[in-house]
Amino acid sequence: MNIKEEMVNDLDFTMPRVIVTQRMTILENVTAIVMISEKALTVRSGRRYTTVVGENFVIKEIGEGRLIIEGNIRQVEFLQAEDAGQDRRIQD
């Protein structure tokens, strides 16, 4: 990846950015917390969703577009919302 591609990714605020260690996760470009439980946290970043799965979550910091979570991180999942305007009719 060249420097231009890296810069474009760094400045795209609709894409989730995640930094993960075994005990801490930093989620950037967060627009909303969608779901939170003892074992999972899902956030929205534009039209994409990020789910962090683990145990003993503690939200250490909530800032503008940033969330810092501590706990035993097991898995990170990235999902994209389906296009709501897409035509879903079955063709014969």
URSUL-V368545 format. One record per residue. N is the residue number from 0. RES is the residue in one letter. SS is DSSP state (~ for helix, > for strand, _ for the rest). PHI is phi in radians with two decimals (NA if undefined). BURIAL is # if it has 24 or more other ideal C-beta (glycine too) atoms within 12 Angstrom, else .. Layout:
n->(N:N)
res->(RES:RES)
ss->(SS:SS)
phi->(PHI:PHI)
burial->(BURIAL:BURIAL)
This chain:
n->(0:1:2:3:4:5:6:7:8:9:10:11:12:13:14:15:16:17:18:19:20:21:22:23:24:25:26:27:28:29:30:31:32:33:34:35:36:37:38:39:40:41:42:43:44:45:46:47:48:49:50:51:52:53:54:55:56:57:58:59:60:61:62:63:64:65:66:67:68:69:70:71:72:73:74:75:76:77:78:79:80:81:82:83:84:85:86:87:88:89:90:91)
res->(M:N:I:K:E:E:M:V:N:D:L:D:F:T:M:P:R:V:I:V:T:Q:R:M:T:I:L:E:N:V:T:A:I:V:M:I:S:E:K:A:L:T:V:R:S:G:R:R:Y:T:T:V:V:G:E:N:F:V:I:K:E:I:G:E:G:R:L:I:I:E:G:N:I:R:Q:V:E:F:L:Q:A:E:D:A:G:Q:D:R:R:I:Q:D)
ss->(_:_:~:~:~:~:~:~:~:~:~:_:_:_:_:_:>:>:>:>:_:_:_:>:>:>:>:>:_:_:_:>:>:>:>:>:_:_:_:>:>:>:>:>:>:_:_:>:>:>:>:>:>:>:>:>:>:>:>:>:>:>:>:_:_:>:>:>:>:>:>:>:>:>:>:>:>:>:>:>:_:_:_:_:_:_:_:_:_:_:_:_)
phi->(NA:-1.53:-1.09:-1.10:-1.10:-1.11:-1.13:-1.07:-1.13:-1.15:-1.73:-1.49:-1.48:-1.68:-1.75:-1.22:-2.16:-2.31:-2.04:-2.21:-2.13:-1.13:-1.97:-2.58:-2.33:-1.95:-1.89:-2.03:1.13:-1.43:-1.81:-2.86:-1.57:-1.60:-2.68:-2.46:-2.53:-1.19:-2.07:-2.72:-2.44:-2.11:-2.18:-1.88:-2.33:1.16:-1.69:-2.02:-2.18:-2.20:-2.05:-1.89:-1.97:3.08:-2.49:1.00:-1.20:-2.36:-1.43:-1.52:-2.69:-2.16:-2.27:-1.15:1.34:-2.40:-2.42:-2.01:-2.10:-2.00:2.64:-1.52:-1.45:-1.88:-2.78:-2.22:-2.08:-2.04:-2.26:-2.09:-1.18:-1.24:-1.20:-1.13:-1.54:-1.24:-1.33:-1.86:-1.19:-1.45:-1.56:-1.45)
burial->(.:.:.:.:.:.:.:.:.:.:.:.:.:.:#:#:#:#:.:#:.:.:.:#:#:#:#:#:#:#:.:.:#:.:.:.:.:.:.:#:#:#:#:#:#:.:.:#:#:#:#:#:#:#:.:.:#:.:.:.:.:.:.:.:#:#:#:#:#:.:#:.:#:.:.:#:.:.:.:.:.:.:.:.:.:.:.:.:.:.:.:.)
